[in-house]
Amino acid sequence: LEALSISRTSKMVNWDLWLSYDTVKIVRIENWKLGLLHYSLMAIVIAYTVGYDVLYQKRYVQVDNPVGSVRLSLRAPCAVPAYAFGAISPPANFTQACPR
């Protein structure tokens, strides 16, 4: 909250505190020009990635020519009776559980 504090005597925002950021080595840069440059470049990268690449170019959808083939065969559904597993003895006319 110190970064948003306004000086009581000058009624101005301290931009060095507000636009400062921490680096990897935990060094605090308290220069509003570098802070503005840093956050502006971050905003440009995010806007490019989300706005142009994702929304406009639709690069989240990869389009490629298909390679290979797909084979689909359909069979009628069958219910496997209990005697198919040896639980009970099958009737005399039983040949197999699911006809192929």
Buried (B, 14 or more C-beta within 10 A) or exposed (E): EEEEEEEEEEEEBBBBBBBBEEEEEEEEBEEBEBBEEBEEEEEEEEEEEEEEEEEEEEEEEEEEEEEEEEEEEEEEEEEEBEEBEEEEEBEEEEEEBEEE
